């Protein structure tokens, strides 16, 4: 039985609060590399938090603010019995503000709709900002029963609310919240959901044996989607409004033949990984979150072979870790593979463990001078994997929170990379990447990879503080200034619309209705203000293509400021 549910979330609007970055996980926010600092200043933000359904003040709501002079996880306070909060001693600057409370949806300042980015809060030096109030809507939920093929209730089934999102280069289903478990009556309740529509999926690793015509066969339940289909293409969406419960979402699991998976595990030196434990798991990943269930699958035999019997239909990840001797040095290695079990045995699966590869080098300015200390402390070089398939489950032995940080001598080392990746640099808004050079070629947006244990050394990251700034304001259909909408600025060349592209940026206007985007590379762009954009939708090339016709063309040079006036677009 799969167990040990691991939840990793990166604090997005309407999401969870736990913050942790795991090896090979999503890139941290742009300023995540900054070292903790103490806020200094005389500005303050005050307000109250209310319940949307009753209007009553909410006590013990958690208010979190992030911005200049604050540590990575921001500064937090809680509301009193009257729902009041105050955060003092702030420096002037742009801040993010989010509020969470049990039973209610997480809300960011300026967020009007589900899955929308919050707006920045512009605070002047010495300003006392009053009446920064929040009204929290009740969470939504989906409830129902899960039955077996004989319409009998079944307990211990994991039930997920899934929604489609463009992630890691393709559209996939990701969890919309924490999974629920059915009780002895087969009942489940999916809590904490953001209003929207979901695919409800259930899975359980339970297997049993049947005998047909004298032949013994192992059976299991396939991952089943409401209203009772093994694939989401035939599934029915379940819609929930604010604070609503979609009840009686009942469906029966679909039985299917279990399968045997067999293969071999060798280390990077070609030696069998005998005696090592192979973990069997299931992973559900999305932007800023990973849900993983693992169990001890089997032990690798002395000759490197392994055999897993009775796997119920579904998607699995196999992981194994070992130690090996490489040129007289003991190193830790791992291997992982994602497989889909659909009632047919899988044989000859070959896993070769790896210690991963590393990248190292130097960060310098475009003038050839070292990077000044203040921005350097907030810089970090990471590797963005193209796929999570080769990544071992959970933080590997090479994982360290300081990996990739730029040191005092302007060097960096980023270990623990598996498979092909793109190099990405986290840095302050007033700095931009000019180029990343390796072995005489520009790899700024190229895919790089190395063999197990290898180091791509001598990488040179050139940064500049001469950056492009796109700023402006938004008007509505009547020509009146508005602080609503989301601004997208993206390259005119669709070839640059890759996942986490440097050539695609978003911003929401502050309370005065102005927006600002810094650090775009030189080139031709389109700028558009959309009435509503789901957070991260700009990673999807199909979405950008659909709004291209609304874009206002702009051209950016090496540096400078472009001011644009955008009309809010509300596609029907």
C-alpha positions in Angstrom: 0.0 0.0 0.0 1.3 3.4 -0.9 1.8 5.7 2.0 3.5 8.7 3.4 1.8 11.6 1.6 4.2 14.5 1.1 2.8 17.9 0.3 5.0 20.7 -1.0 3.4 24.0 -1.8 4.8 27.3 -2.7 2.2 29.7 -1.4 0.1 30.7 -4.4 -3.2 32.5 -4.2 -6.0 30.3 -3.0 -3.4 27.6 -2.2 -1.6 26.1 0.8 0.9 27.8 3.2 3.7 25.3 3.4 6.8 26.6 1.6 9.6 24.3 0.5 11.5 23.8 -2.7 12.5 20.2 -3.4 15.3 19.1 -5.7 14.3 19.5 -9.3 11.1 21.3 -8.3 9.9 24.6 -9.8 12.1 27.6 -9.9 11.9 30.0 -6.9 10.4 33.4 -7.4 12.6 36.1 -9.0 13.9 37.4 -5.7 14.0 34.1 -3.8 17.7 34.2 -3.6 17.9 37.2 -1.3 19.3 36.6 2.2 17.0 37.4 5.2 17.2 41.1 6.1 15.4 43.2 8.7 12.9 45.7 7.5 13.6 49.2 8.5 11.4 52.2 8.0 8.5 54.1 9.4 5.7 53.0 7.0 2.8 50.8 8.1 -0.1 48.9 6.7 -3.3 48.4 8.7 -6.7 46.9 7.9 -9.3 44.4 8.8 -10.3 40.9 7.6 -13.9 40.0 7.2 -16.0 36.9 6.2 -17.6 37.4 2.8 -20.7 35.4 3.7 -21.6 37.0 7.0 -19.6 40.2 7.0 -18.3 39.5 10.5 -14.7 40.2 11.4 -12.4 37.2 11.4 -10.0 36.7 14.2 -6.7 34.7 13.9 -6.5 35.3 10.2 -2.9 35.1 9.1 -1.7 38.2 7.2 1.6 37.8 5.3 3.5 40.6 3.5 6.5 40.3 1.3 8.7 43.0 -0.2 11.8 45.1 0.2 13.9 44.6 3.4 11.9 41.5 4.4 13.2 37.9 4.7 12.3 35.4 2.0 9.2 34.2 3.8 8.0 37.7 4.5 6.6 39.1 7.7 3.5 37.7 9.3 0.9 38.8 11.8 -2.5 37.7 12.9 -5.8 39.5 13.3 -7.3 40.3 16.7 -10.8 39.6 17.9 -12.1 42.6 15.8 -10.3 41.3 12.7 -7.7 44.1 12.8 -4.1 43.7 11.9 -1.1 46.1 11.6 2.4 45.6 10.1 4.8 48.3 11.1 8.4 49.5 10.5 8.3 49.0 6.7 10.5 50.7 4.2 8.9 52.3 1.1 8.4 50.0 -1.9 6.1 47.5 -3.6 4.7 44.7 -1.4 2.6 41.6 -1.8 -0.1 40.9 0.8 -1.9 37.6 1.3 -4.4 36.5 3.9 -5.3 32.9 5.0 -7.8 31.6 7.5 -9.0 28.1 8.2 -12.3 27.4 6.3 -11.8 30.3 3.9 -9.9 30.7 0.6 -6.5 32.3 0.5 -6.7 35.8 -0.9 -4.0 38.1 -2.2 -4.3 41.9 -2.3 -6.1 42.9 -5.5 -7.2 39.4 -6.4 -10.7 39.5 -7.8 -11.2 36.0 -9.3 -10.0 32.4 -8.7 -6.4 31.6 -9.7 -5.6 35.3 -10.5 -2.4 36.9 -9.5 -2.6 39.5 -6.7 -1.7 43.1 -7.3 1.3 44.9 -5.8 0.7 47.3 -3.0 2.8 50.5 -3.5 3.9 52.0 -0.1 5.6 55.3 0.2 8.3 56.1 2.8 6.7 56.9 6.1 3.2 56.2 4.8 0.5 54.9 7.1 -1.8 52.9 4.8 -5.1 52.4 6.5 -8.2 50.4 5.5 -6.3 47.7 3.6 -9.2 45.3 4.2 -9.8 41.8 3.0 -13.1 39.9 2.6 -12.4 36.2 2.5 -14.8 33.9 0.6 -15.7 30.5 2.1 -13.9 27.6 0.6 -15.7 25.3 -1.8 -15.9 21.5 -1.5 -16.9 18.4 -3.4 -18.4 15.4 -1.6 -19.7 12.0 -2.6 -19.1 8.2 -2.3 -16.8 5.8 -4.1 -18.1 2.3 -4.8 -16.7 -0.9 -6.1 -17.9 -2.7 -9.2 -20.8 -4.3 -7.2 -21.9 -0.8 -5.9 -20.6 -1.6 -2.5 -18.8 1.3 -0.6 -15.0 1.0 -0.5 -12.8 2.6 2.1 -9.2 3.8 1.9 -9.6 5.3 -1.6 -7.6 8.5 -2.4 -9.8 11.0 -4.1 -8.4 14.0 -5.9 -9.8 17.2 -7.4 -7.8 17.8 -10.6 -7.7 20.7 -13.0 -5.9 21.1 -16.3 -2.8 23.5 -16.3 0.0 24.0 -18.7 3.1 22.8 -16.8 6.5 21.5 -17.8 5.9 22.1 -21.4 2.5 20.4 -21.8 -1.1 20.6 -20.5 -1.7 18.2 -17.7 -4.0 17.6 -14.8 -2.6 18.8 -11.5 -4.1 18.6 -7.9 -6.5 21.4 -7.0 -6.0 20.7 -3.3 -5.1 18.1 -0.8 -6.6 14.6 -1.6 -9.3 13.1 0.6 -9.6 9.5 1.8 -12.9 7.6 1.8 -14.3 6.3 5.1 -15.9 2.9 5.8 -19.1 4.1 4.1 -17.1 5.1 1.0 -17.7 8.8 1.6 -15.2 11.5 0.9 -15.0 15.3 1.2 -12.6 17.4 -0.9 -12.1 20.6 1.1 -10.4 23.9 0.5 -11.2 24.1 -3.2 -11.1 27.3 -5.2 -14.4 28.0 -7.2 -14.1 26.4 -10.6 -14.5 23.1 -12.4 -12.6 19.9 -11.6 -12.1 16.4 -12.7 -12.6 14.1 -9.7 -10.3 11.1 -9.7 -10.0 8.1 -7.4 -7.3 5.6 -7.0 -6.3 2.7 -4.6 -3.5 0.2 -4.8 -5.6 -2.7 -3.6 -5.3 -6.0 -5.5 -7.0 -9.4 -5.3 -6.8 -12.8 -7.0 -9.4 -14.3 -9.3 -9.5 -17.7 -11.0 -11.0 -17.9 -14.4 -11.0 -21.2 -16.4 -8.4 -22.5 -14.1 -6.1 -19.5 -14.6 -5.2 -17.4 -11.6 -5.1 -13.7 -12.3 -4.3 -10.6 -10.1 -6.8 -7.8 -10.4 -6.7 -4.1 -9.2 -8.6 -0.9 -9.6 -7.7 1.6 -12.4 -7.5 5.3 -11.7 -11.1 6.2 -12.2 -12.6 9.6 -13.0 -16.1 10.7 -12.3 -18.7 9.6 -13.4 -16.9 6.3 -13.8 -14.3 6.2 -16.7 -10.7 5.2 -16.7 -9.6 8.3 -18.7 -10.2 12.0 -18.2 -11.1 12.4 -21.9 -14.5 10.9 -21.1 -14.7 12.3 -17.6 -17.3 14.9 -16.5 -16.2 18.1 -14.9 -17.7 19.0 -11.5 -18.3 22.7 -11.0 -18.4 24.5 -7.6 -19.1 28.1 -6.9 -17.9 30.2 -4.0 -18.6 28.5 -0.7 -20.7 25.8 -2.5 -20.7 22.1 -2.0 -21.1 19.8 -5.0 -22.6 16.8 -3.2 -23.6 13.3 -4.4 -20.6 13.1 -6.7 -20.7 9.3 -6.5 -19.0 6.9 -8.9 -17.7 3.3 -9.0 -14.1 2.2 -9.5 -13.3 0.3 -12.6 -11.5 -3.1 -12.1 -8.6 -4.1 -14.4 -5.8 -6.6 -14.7 -2.8 -5.9 -12.5 0.6 -6.2 -14.1 4.2 -7.3 -13.5 7.0 -4.9 -14.0 10.6 -6.3 -14.3 14.0 -5.1 -15.4 17.5 -4.3 -14.3 19.3 -1.7 -12.2 23.0 -0.9 -12.8 25.1 1.9 -11.5 27.0 4.4 -13.7 30.0 2.0 -13.8 28.0 -0.9 -15.1 27.8 -2.8 -11.8 24.6 -4.4 -10.6 22.8 -2.5 -7.8 22.1 -5.7 -5.9 20.6 -5.4 -2.5 19.3 -1.9 -3.0 15.7 -1.1 -2.2 13.5 0.1 -5.1 10.8 2.5 -4.1 7.4 2.4 -5.8 5.6 5.7 -5.8 3.0 7.9 -7.4 3.6 11.6 -8.0 1.2 14.4 -8.7 3.0 17.6 -9.6 2.0 21.1 -10.4 3.4 24.7 -10.2 4.8 25.1 -6.7 3.5 21.7 -5.4 4.3 18.0 -5.3 2.2 15.3 -3.8 4.0 12.0 -3.5 3.0 8.6 -2.1 5.8 6.0 -1.7 6.2 2.5 -0.5 9.0 -0.1 -0.5 8.5 -1.8 -3.9 11.1 -4.6 -3.9 14.8 -5.4 -3.4 17.1 -5.5 -6.3 18.6 -9.0 -6.8 22.4 -9.6 -6.7 22.5 -9.7 -10.5 20.7 -6.3 -10.7 17.3 -7.7 -11.7 14.0 -6.7 -10.1 10.4 -7.8 -10.3 7.3 -6.0 -9.1 4.2 -8.2 -9.1 0.5 -7.1 -8.9 0.6 -3.4 -9.8 -2.9 -2.0 -10.2 -3.5 0.1 -13.3 -2.1 3.6 -13.0 0.9 5.8 -13.3 4.0 5.0 -11.1 7.5 6.3 -10.5 10.2 3.8 -9.7 13.2 5.1 -7.7 16.3 3.5 -6.4 19.4 4.9 -4.6 22.8 3.3 -4.3 26.4 4.1 -3.5 29.2 3.2 -5.9 33.0 3.7 -6.3 34.0 6.1 -9.0 37.8 6.4 -9.4 38.3 5.5 -5.7 35.7 7.9 -4.5 32.4 6.7 -3.0 29.5 8.6 -4.5 25.7 8.4 -4.1 23.7 7.7 -7.2 20.0 7.3 -8.0 17.7 6.5 -10.9 14.0 7.0 -11.6 11.6 6.1 -14.3 7.9 6.9 -14.8 5.7 4.1 -16.1 2.1 3.6 -17.0 0.5 0.3 -16.0 -2.5 -0.6 -18.2 -3.0 -4.3 -17.6 0.0 -5.4 -19.7 3.2 -6.7 -18.2 6.3 -4.4 -18.6 9.6 -6.2 -19.1 13.2 -5.3 -19.7 13.0 -1.9 -18.0 16.6 -0.7 -17.7 17.6 1.8 -15.0 21.1 3.2 -14.7 21.8 5.2 -11.6 23.5 8.5 -11.8 25.0 11.0 -9.3 23.5 13.7 -11.5 25.5 16.4 -13.1 26.6 19.8 -12.0 27.2 23.3 -13.4 29.6 25.8 -12.1 31.1 29.1 -13.1 31.3 32.8 -12.5 28.8 35.7 -12.5 30.2 39.0 -13.8 28.8 42.3 -15.1 28.7 43.3 -18.7 31.5 45.8 -17.9 33.7 42.9 -16.8 33.6 44.1 -13.1 32.5 41.9 -10.2 28.8 42.1 -9.2 28.3 44.4 -6.2 27.7 42.7 -2.9 24.0 43.7 -2.4 22.6 42.3 -5.7 25.1 39.4 -5.6 23.6 38.1 -2.3 20.2 37.9 -4.1 21.5 36.0 -7.2 21.2 32.2 -7.7 21.9 30.0 -10.7 19.6 27.0 -11.1 18.8 24.3 -13.7 15.2 24.1 -14.9 14.6 20.4 -15.9 12.5 19.8 -19.0 10.8 16.9 -17.3 10.4 15.5 -13.8 10.6 11.9 -15.0 14.4 11.3 -14.3 14.2 13.1 -11.0 14.4 10.9 -7.8 11.5 11.3 -5.5 12.1 13.8 -2.7 15.2 15.8 -2.0 18.3 13.9 -3.0 21.6 13.7 -1.0 23.0 16.6 -3.1 20.1 18.9 -2.2 21.1 22.0 -0.3 19.2 25.3 0.1 22.4 27.1 -0.8 23.0 25.3 -4.1 23.4 27.7 -6.9 23.9 30.8 -4.7 26.5 33.3 -5.9 29.3 33.5 -3.4 31.4 36.4 -2.3 34.0 35.6 -5.0 31.1 35.7 -7.6 31.3 31.9 -8.3 28.5 29.4 -8.1 28.0 25.6 -8.1 24.7 23.9 -8.8 24.8 20.1 -8.3 22.0 17.5 -8.4 20.8 18.0 -12.0 19.2 15.1 -13.8 18.5 15.0 -17.5 18.4 17.9 -19.9 17.8 21.4 -18.4 17.8 25.1 -19.1 19.9 27.4 -16.9 18.0 30.1 -15.1 19.2 32.9 -13.0 17.3 34.4 -10.0 18.2 38.0 -9.5 16.8 41.4 -8.3 14.5 43.3 -10.6 17.1 46.0 -11.3 19.4 43.4 -13.0 19.0 41.2 -16.0 20.8 38.3 -17.7 22.7 39.5 -20.8 24.1 36.1 -21.7 25.2 32.7 -20.4 28.3 31.4 -22.1 29.7 27.9 -22.1 32.6 26.5 -24.2 32.5 29.4 -26.5 28.8 29.4 -27.3 25.7 31.2 -26.0 23.5 28.8 -24.0 21.2 31.4 -22.4 18.1 29.7 -23.7 19.5 26.4 -24.9 19.1 23.0 -23.4 22.2 21.6 -21.7 23.0 18.2 -20.3 26.0 16.2 -19.0 26.8 12.6 -18.1 26.7 11.2 -14.6 29.1 12.9 -12.2 30.3 15.5 -14.8 30.6 19.2 -14.1 29.9 21.8 -16.7 32.6 24.1 -15.4 33.6 27.5 -16.7 30.1 28.7 -17.3 30.1 32.5 -17.5 26.9 34.3 -16.5 26.9 37.9 -17.7 24.5 40.2 -16.0 23.7 43.9 -16.4 22.0 46.7 -14.5 21.1 48.4 -17.7 17.6 47.0 -18.0 14.5 47.6 -20.1 11.5 48.9 -18.3 8.0 48.7 -19.7 5.5 50.8 -17.7 2.2 52.4 -18.3 -1.5 52.4 -17.3 -4.7 50.7 -18.3 -8.1 52.1 -19.4 -11.4 50.2 -19.7 -13.7 50.1 -22.7 -15.0 53.6 -21.8 -11.5 55.1 -21.7 -11.5 55.4 -17.9 -8.4 54.6 -15.9 -8.6 51.2 -14.1 -6.5 49.3 -11.7 -8.0 45.9 -12.9 -6.6 43.5 -15.4 -3.3 41.7 -16.0 -0.6 43.0 -18.4 1.3 40.5 -20.5 4.3 41.5 -22.5 5.6 38.6 -24.7 8.0 38.2 -27.6 6.5 38.6 -31.1 8.5 35.5 -32.1 6.5 32.4 -31.0 9.8 30.3 -30.9 10.6 32.2 -27.7 7.4 31.0 -25.9 9.1 28.2 -24.0 8.2 27.3 -20.5 9.4 29.9 -18.0 10.6 32.1 -20.9 12.7 35.2 -20.3 10.8 36.8 -23.1 7.3 36.5 -21.5 6.4 38.5 -18.4 3.3 39.5 -16.5 2.3 42.3 -14.1 -0.8 43.6 -12.4 -1.3 47.3 -11.8 -0.9 48.8 -8.3 -3.6 50.7 -6.5 -2.9 53.8 -8.7 -3.5 51.7 -11.8 0.1 51.8 -13.0 2.2 48.7 -13.9 5.9 48.1 -14.4 7.9 45.2 -16.0 11.7 45.2 -15.8 14.4 43.1 -17.3 13.0 41.9 -20.7 15.8 41.1 -23.2 16.1 43.3 -26.3 13.6 42.5 -29.1 10.2 42.9 -30.6 7.2 42.4 -28.3 3.5 42.5 -28.0 1.8 44.1 -24.9 -1.8 43.4 -23.9 -4.0 44.1 -20.9 -6.4 41.2 -20.3 -9.4 41.6 -18.0 -8.7 38.1 -16.5 -5.7 35.8 -16.8 -5.2 32.6 -14.7 -1.9 32.7 -13.0 0.7 31.0 -15.2 -1.5 30.8 -18.3 1.1 32.7 -20.2 3.4 29.6 -20.2 1.0 28.0 -22.7 1.9 28.9 -26.3 -1.7 28.2 -27.4 -2.9 30.9 -25.0 -0.4 33.5 -26.2 -1.3 32.7 -29.8 -5.0 33.3 -29.0 -4.4 36.8 -27.6 -1.7 37.8 -30.1 -4.2 39.8 -32.2 -4.9 42.1 -29.2 -1.2 43.0 -28.7 0.3 46.5 -29.1 3.7 46.2 -30.7 6.7 47.6 -29.0 10.5 47.3 -29.6 13.0 47.1 -26.8 16.7 48.0 -27.1 19.5 47.2 -24.8 18.0 49.4 -22.1 15.6 52.2 -21.5 12.0 52.9 -20.6 8.9 52.3 -22.8 5.6 53.8 -21.7 2.5 52.2 -23.1 -1.2 52.9 -22.7 -3.3 49.7 -22.9 -7.0 49.2 -23.4 -8.4 46.4 -21.3 -9.4 43.4 -23.4 -12.3 41.2 -22.3 -12.6 38.3 -24.8 -16.1 36.8 -25.1 
